Amino acid sequence: MHRLTLTLALTVTAFMSLHGCASKRPAVSTLAEANENDARRYRDASEALEKWQADGGCSGPAHDAIVAKMNELEGNAARWNRVASSLPWQARTARERHTEIAFRFADVSLKRGCLDEADRTYRRLVEFYIGAAYSGIRDRARLGIDDVRAARSTARANAR
């Protein structure tokens, strides 16, 4: 039991160092603080997504804000993944938050006709989530890529 506690403490310390070094802010000191920072990132991304959806465009400040927030969530998922064996709940939560926002953004982009944005986001999910454990994410993203391809084909056919 003592060995497990020591391993967990070292893993959390290593994560906190990584987590703090990735930003200009000082390293977090507790797991609870790291979890709260993660929840704040997710709330910020959700708000940015809602603003972008209300904006209605394929580009502009609201678009740039949600893309930046998705990138933050992806970076957070990558940091937690480095210590996933010791802190699987945090890694899973970071991954779920990132993929939820990214898929919502890509799906709305597709429906809105922002095909380049949708395609780029689906492809990034395929590239980022490698390994057997993430095959479901990649399969879902590939379906989105197929939908983009079909939408482009339809748009070309209608343009004739």
DATABEL-V601850 format. One record per backbone hydrogen bond with DSSP energy under -0.5 kcal/mol. CO is the residue of the C=O (numbers start at 0). NH is the residue of the N-H. E is the energy in kcal/mol with one decimal. If there is no record, write none. Layout:
BEGIN
co=CO nh=NH e=E
co=CO nh=NH e=E
END
This chain:
BEGIN
co=0 nh=4 e=-2.2
co=1 nh=5 e=-2.3
co=2 nh=6 e=-2.5
co=3 nh=7 e=-2.7
co=4 nh=8 e=-2.5
co=5 nh=9 e=-2.5
co=6 nh=10 e=-2.4
co=7 nh=11 e=-2.7
co=8 nh=12 e=-2.4
co=9 nh=13 e=-2.5
co=10 nh=14 e=-2.7
co=11 nh=15 e=-2.8
co=12 nh=16 e=-2.0
co=13 nh=17 e=-2.3
co=14 nh=18 e=-3.8
co=15 nh=19 e=-2.4
co=16 nh=20 e=-2.3
co=17 nh=21 e=-1.3
co=19 nh=22 e=-1.2
co=29 nh=33 e=-2.0
co=30 nh=34 e=-2.6
co=31 nh=35 e=-2.2
co=32 nh=36 e=-2.3
co=33 nh=37 e=-2.2
co=34 nh=38 e=-2.3
co=35 nh=39 e=-2.4
co=36 nh=40 e=-2.2
co=37 nh=41 e=-2.0
co=38 nh=42 e=-2.6
co=39 nh=43 e=-2.8
co=40 nh=44 e=-2.3
co=41 nh=45 e=-2.6
co=42 nh=46 e=-2.4
co=43 nh=47 e=-2.4
co=44 nh=48 e=-2.4
co=45 nh=49 e=-2.2
co=46 nh=50 e=-2.3
co=47 nh=51 e=-2.3
co=48 nh=52 e=-2.7
co=49 nh=53 e=-2.2
co=50 nh=54 e=-1.9
co=51 nh=55 e=-1.7
co=59 nh=63 e=-2.6
co=60 nh=64 e=-2.2
co=61 nh=65 e=-2.0
co=62 nh=66 e=-2.3
co=63 nh=67 e=-2.1
co=64 nh=68 e=-2.2
co=65 nh=69 e=-2.5
co=66 nh=70 e=-2.1
co=67 nh=71 e=-1.9
co=68 nh=72 e=-2.2
co=69 nh=73 e=-2.4
co=70 nh=74 e=-2.4
co=71 nh=75 e=-2.4
co=72 nh=76 e=-2.5
co=73 nh=77 e=-2.3
co=74 nh=78 e=-2.3
co=75 nh=79 e=-2.5
co=76 nh=80 e=-2.0
co=77 nh=81 e=-1.1
co=78 nh=81 e=-0.6
co=79 nh=82 e=-1.3
co=80 nh=83 e=-1.4
co=82 nh=85 e=-1.2
co=82 nh=86 e=-2.2
co=86 nh=90 e=-1.8
co=87 nh=91 e=-2.6
co=88 nh=92 e=-2.6
co=89 nh=93 e=-2.4
co=90 nh=94 e=-2.2
co=91 nh=95 e=-2.8
co=92 nh=96 e=-2.5
co=93 nh=97 e=-2.3
co=94 nh=98 e=-2.8
co=95 nh=99 e=-2.2
co=96 nh=100 e=-2.0
co=97 nh=101 e=-2.8
co=98 nh=102 e=-2.8
co=99 nh=103 e=-2.2
co=100 nh=104 e=-2.6
co=101 nh=105 e=-2.6
co=102 nh=106 e=-2.9
co=103 nh=107 e=-2.4
co=104 nh=108 e=-2.5
co=105 nh=109 e=-2.4
co=106 nh=110 e=-2.3
co=107 nh=111 e=-2.4
co=108 nh=112 e=-0.8
co=108 nh=113 e=-2.7
co=109 nh=112 e=-0.9
co=112 nh=114 e=-1.7
co=113 nh=117 e=-2.3
co=114 nh=118 e=-2.7
co=115 nh=119 e=-2.6
co=116 nh=120 e=-2.3
co=117 nh=121 e=-2.7
co=118 nh=122 e=-2.6
co=119 nh=123 e=-2.0
co=120 nh=124 e=-1.9
co=121 nh=125 e=-1.8
co=122 nh=126 e=-2.3
co=123 nh=127 e=-2.7
co=124 nh=128 e=-2.2
co=127 nh=129 e=-1.3
co=130 nh=133 e=-1.5
co=131 nh=134 e=-1.6
co=133 nh=137 e=-2.1
co=134 nh=138 e=-2.8
co=135 nh=139 e=-2.3
co=136 nh=140 e=-2.4
co=137 nh=141 e=-2.7
co=138 nh=142 e=-1.9
co=139 nh=143 e=-1.6
co=140 nh=144 e=-2.2
co=141 nh=145 e=-2.4
co=142 nh=146 e=-2.1
co=143 nh=147 e=-2.3
co=144 nh=148 e=-2.5
co=145 nh=149 e=-2.3
co=146 nh=150 e=-2.4
co=147 nh=151 e=-2.6
co=148 nh=152 e=-2.1
co=149 nh=153 e=-2.5
co=150 nh=154 e=-2.5
co=151 nh=155 e=-2.4
co=152 nh=156 e=-2.3
co=153 nh=157 e=-2.5
co=154 nh=158 e=-1.4
co=155 nh=159 e=-0.7
co=156 nh=159 e=-0.7
END
